[in-house]
Amino acid sequence: MWVKLSNYGELLKLLIPSSIRKNICGWTNYSDMVTSQKMIEREMGYRVSKSVTGLNTPTSHKPGIVKEQRVDGSWHFNVKCLRYTLMVFERIHQIKVLSNQKRFYTTNDSNQFNPWFITGFADAESTFNILIQPRSDSKTKWRVKAIFAIGLNQKDLAILENIKTWFGVGQTYSSGTKVYYRIESFKDLQVIIYHFDKYPLVTAKKLDYALFKESFNIIKLNQHLTEKGISKLIEIKSSLNKGLSEELKHNFSDIDLLERLEFKFEGIPSPYWIAGFVSGDGSFNIKTTKTRIGKVQLRFAVHLHIREKKIIKGLAQFFDFESGKYIYFTETSVAIQIVNTLDILNIIIPFFDRYNIKGAKELDFIDFKKVAEIINSKDHLTEDGFNKILTIKDNMNLKRK
């Protein structure tokens, strides 16, 4: 199998012999994979293929989980297969890297990104905005600009630099304790449009993207230079993100506001999307009681606004957790919070070992695994092991220096 990774201009392509593909247990038919060189130029769908068992597996390896697609299109985890299957897959199907390419698994290498990871991360952290500001020297008296941006804590500058390198467009800059990746050049925004058309957003943010793209097309046709075009952009912006500013509401009080469409969840397209989304919105935490040796709880969670409850339910279904298990609601939020040690050891950790967390949160996942190993070995029941966990916990997440 040859892997060639480059900037966005040459989308990631994977070449897998079809005779082998039929015998691999796992996700193999993403839109960035092909079964023959002849198919590379064709438009590929977004579905992932059914998993097919068939590997000759020795019994000496510890079991993990593997995810299979049912006939009805839903997914199922076989808790006895995955950890071993991933090991066998990587051992048998060694990845060859072209001599002039970087190895895609290097931690800070921008070439490591799968396109679905980018979409997942954008679902968690990006914004699509149309800036409309007064401009006295303009015929319409207004200045219009389309902007795609990601803003993070300064500790995540590296992942923004890698995303910029991957897309090949845009700029990064710092402001206080925040760092930003921003694209506002009309020419560069076409790269963003191309990406999200090919690898669509999954959360309610796809509604913002649809409005953003409609606005982009108005600008593309120079209609924003007319009063009619400005009015149309104001109408669109009224339903984009947080809506209109008080200034725009005052100046365009006669414009009909656009009713926001209803969000429809269409499923999770790829495990790489989950890796990207969790790299933005997920958390890996350790809960302890300092006065009780051995009282340790691993906690993996994703918290979202209540309007995103279908995403949380989709994550639970993807990992094949029974209906309602690990899902928690408040009046304004919804979360999936996994605290069962066996599910974390056998499902969550093997999954993110295969589909890597990126950015500063990768360090939290590494520490999370260290604590899981201590628990799995029962060393957390000893004073020495418990103290190691407390030290790790005190240097994770917001406490990390």
Secondary structure in CASP SS format (residue, H / E / C, confidence):
PFRMAT SS
TARGET T0000
AUTHOR 0000-0000-0000
METHOD secondary structure of the structure
MODEL  1
M C 1.00
W E 1.00
V E 1.00
K E 1.00
L C 1.00
S C 1.00
N C 1.00
Y C 1.00
G C 1.00
E C 1.00
L C 1.00
L C 1.00
K E 1.00
L E 1.00
L E 1.00
I C 1.00
P C 1.00
S H 1.00
S H 1.00
I H 1.00
R H 1.00
K C 1.00
N C 1.00
I C 1.00
C C 1.00
G C 1.00
W C 1.00
T C 1.00
N C 1.00
Y C 1.00
S C 1.00
D C 1.00
M E 1.00
V E 1.00
T C 1.00
S C 1.00
Q H 1.00
K H 1.00
M H 1.00
I C 1.00
E C 1.00
R C 1.00
E C 1.00
M C 1.00
G C 1.00
Y C 1.00
R C 1.00
V C 1.00
S C 1.00
K C 1.00
S C 1.00
V C 1.00
T C 1.00
G C 1.00
L C 1.00
N C 1.00
T C 1.00
P C 1.00
T C 1.00
S C 1.00
H C 1.00
K C 1.00
P C 1.00
G C 1.00
I C 1.00
V E 1.00
K E 1.00
E E 1.00
Q E 1.00
R C 1.00
V C 1.00
D C 1.00
G C 1.00
S C 1.00
W E 1.00
H E 1.00
F E 1.00
N E 1.00
V C 1.00
K C 1.00
C C 1.00
L H 1.00
R H 1.00
Y H 1.00
T H 1.00
L H 1.00
M H 1.00
V H 1.00
F H 1.00
E H 1.00
R H 1.00
I H 1.00
H C 1.00
Q C 1.00
I C 1.00
K E 1.00
V E 1.00
L C 1.00
S C 1.00
N C 1.00
Q C 1.00
K C 1.00
R C 1.00
F C 1.00
Y C 1.00
T C 1.00
T C 1.00
N C 1.00
D C 1.00
S H 1.00
N H 1.00
Q H 1.00
F C 1.00
N C 1.00
P H 1.00
W H 1.00
F H 1.00
I H 1.00
T H 1.00
G H 1.00
F H 1.00
A H 1.00
D H 1.00
A H 1.00
E H 1.00
S E 1.00
T E 1.00
F E 1.00
N E 1.00
I E 1.00
L E 1.00
I E 1.00
Q E 1.00
P E 1.00
R C 1.00
S C 1.00
D C 1.00
S C 1.00
K C 1.00
T C 1.00
K C 1.00
W E 1.00
R E 1.00
V E 1.00
K E 1.00
A E 1.00
I E 1.00
F E 1.00
A E 1.00
I E 1.00
G E 1.00
L E 1.00
N E 1.00
Q H 1.00
K H 1.00
D H 1.00
L H 1.00
A H 1.00
I H 1.00
L H 1.00
E H 1.00
N H 1.00
I H 1.00
K H 1.00
T H 1.00
W H 1.00
F H 1.00
G C 1.00
V C 1.00
G C 1.00
Q E 1.00
T E 1.00
Y E 1.00
S E 1.00
S E 1.00
G C 1.00
T C 1.00
K E 1.00
V E 1.00
Y E 1.00
Y E 1.00
R E 1.00
I E 1.00
E C 1.00
S C 1.00
F H 1.00
K H 1.00
D H 1.00
L H 1.00
Q H 1.00
V H 1.00
I H 1.00
I H 1.00
Y H 1.00
H H 1.00
F H 1.00
D H 1.00
K H 1.00
Y C 1.00
P C 1.00
L C 1.00
V C 1.00
T C 1.00
A C 1.00
K H 1.00
K H 1.00
L H 1.00
D H 1.00
Y H 1.00
A H 1.00
L H 1.00
F H 1.00
K H 1.00
E H 1.00
S H 1.00
F H 1.00
N H 1.00
I H 1.00
I H 1.00
K H 1.00
L C 1.00
N C 1.00
Q H 1.00
H H 1.00
L H 1.00
T C 1.00
E H 1.00
K H 1.00
G H 1.00
I H 1.00
S H 1.00
K H 1.00
L H 1.00
I H 1.00
E H 1.00
I H 1.00
K H 1.00
S C 1.00
S C 1.00
L C 1.00
N C 1.00
K C 1.00
G C 1.00
L C 1.00
S C 1.00
E H 1.00
E H 1.00
L H 1.00
K H 1.00
H H 1.00
N H 1.00
F C 1.00
S C 1.00
D C 1.00
I C 1.00
D C 1.00
L C 1.00
L C 1.00
E C 1.00
R C 1.00
L C 1.00
E C 1.00
F C 1.00
K C 1.00
F C 1.00
E C 1.00
G C 1.00
I C 1.00
P C 1.00
S C 1.00
P H 1.00
Y H 1.00
W H 1.00
I H 1.00
A H 1.00
G H 1.00
F H 1.00
V H 1.00
S H 1.00
G H 1.00
D H 1.00
G E 1.00
S E 1.00
F E 1.00
N E 1.00
I E 1.00
K E 1.00
T E 1.00
T C 1.00
K C 1.00
T C 1.00
R C 1.00
I C 1.00
G C 1.00
K C 1.00
V E 1.00
Q E 1.00
L E 1.00
R E 1.00
F E 1.00
A E 1.00
V E 1.00
H E 1.00
L E 1.00
H E 1.00
I H 1.00
R H 1.00
E H 1.00
K H 1.00
K H 1.00
I H 1.00
I H 1.00
K H 1.00
G H 1.00
L H 1.00
A H 1.00
Q H 1.00
F H 1.00
F C 1.00
D C 1.00
F C 1.00
E C 1.00
S C 1.00
G C 1.00
K C 1.00
Y C 1.00
I E 1.00
Y E 1.00
F E 1.00
T C 1.00
E C 1.00
T C 1.00
S E 1.00
V E 1.00
A E 1.00
I E 1.00
Q E 1.00
I E 1.00
V C 1.00
N C 1.00
T H 1.00
L H 1.00
D H 1.00
I H 1.00
L H 1.00
N H 1.00
I H 1.00
I H 1.00
I H 1.00
P H 1.00
F H 1.00
F H 1.00
D H 1.00
R H 1.00
Y C 1.00
N C 1.00
I C 1.00
K C 1.00
G C 1.00
A C 1.00
K H 1.00
E H 1.00
L H 1.00
D H 1.00
F H 1.00
I H 1.00
D H 1.00
F H 1.00
K H 1.00
K H 1.00
V H 1.00
A H 1.00
E H 1.00
I H 1.00
I H 1.00
N H 1.00
S C 1.00
K C 1.00
D H 1.00
H H 1.00
L H 1.00
T C 1.00
E H 1.00
D H 1.00
G H 1.00
F H 1.00
N H 1.00
K H 1.00
I H 1.00
L H 1.00
T H 1.00
I H 1.00
K H 1.00
D C 1.00
N C 1.00
M C 1.00
N H 1.00
L H 1.00
K H 1.00
R C 1.00
K C 1.00
END
